[in-house]
Amino acid sequence: MAESKTAVMAALFGNAALAVMKGVAAASTGSAAMLAETFHSVADTGNQALLFLGMRLSERPPDRIHGFGHGKDVYFWAFVVSLMLFSLGGAFSIWEGVHKLLGGGEHGGSAWWSYAVLAAGFVFESISLCVALRALRKAMGKKSLRGYWRDNRDPTLPTVVLEDTAALVSLGAAATGIWLSQITGSLVWDAGASALIGLLLVGVAVVLALENYSLLIGEAAPATVEAKIRRLVREDEDVVDVIDLRTMHMGPEDILVALGVKFRPPLTTAQIEAAVVRLQSAIRKALDGATNGSLILIEPTRPGARQGDRAA
């Protein structure tokens, strides 16, 4: 998760600075698009703080109440981020656009102040996005973007990338709306830009909410990981076959593995126990730190047995 932390911290400091600059510009010009951008940066700043909080809380060790650890803190706080992006970022921006359109009013101050802030925002967001994309490329390895999205179980990095991408698009929309209102004298363009920014943020929020909802209720490990576990267990000299395999991510780096294994008939109880310890160690090593011994459950099982039945 080191790449995710770097991307989150870069986005946090950049958005905090932008929120202040955009707020001053919105107050001095009365622009609905600038106010929408202020809401956007405030939401993004809070979002990065919550993502960082989730990553820190997820590192706590297991305890009596949370025997499998706190890995799902990442998923919970990422889901909260999607709600904040929907409400504080998206809904408020749409409301401000509609309010400006119906209420009218005039812009105050110089529009050039807004352009300067938007230009600075473009620089900050571009730097943040470059950091996030560099971390994303490292996390993807040789996978395609589609393959990474399918197999990824850490929502923090995709959240930062989507937020930064949406931020750059919304900066362009805000600048266009302010410029069109300036040359036409109509506030419709400025109000429309605010509403468009809101709709964009709502769309991103819905995508993130659905992804984090799926992670919260429990997603299995990627098919490639399950195939690796099956192959490794079947290669053991004391194993006849893998009867059942179920996995679930308890966090980005915590995979619960439940295996039903048919062992060779002559094995004694002591030999089976030794084989279980050996398999747990091999699986932990093969998954390269993505699980630990307490999350690997191996049960002797006979073919056709119901889930939870032990071999006779």
Summary of the structure (lengths in Angstrom):
residues: 312
radius of gyration: 25.3
end to end distance: 43.1
largest distance: 88.6
contacts: 1079
relative contact order: 0.13
helix: 69%
strand: 9%
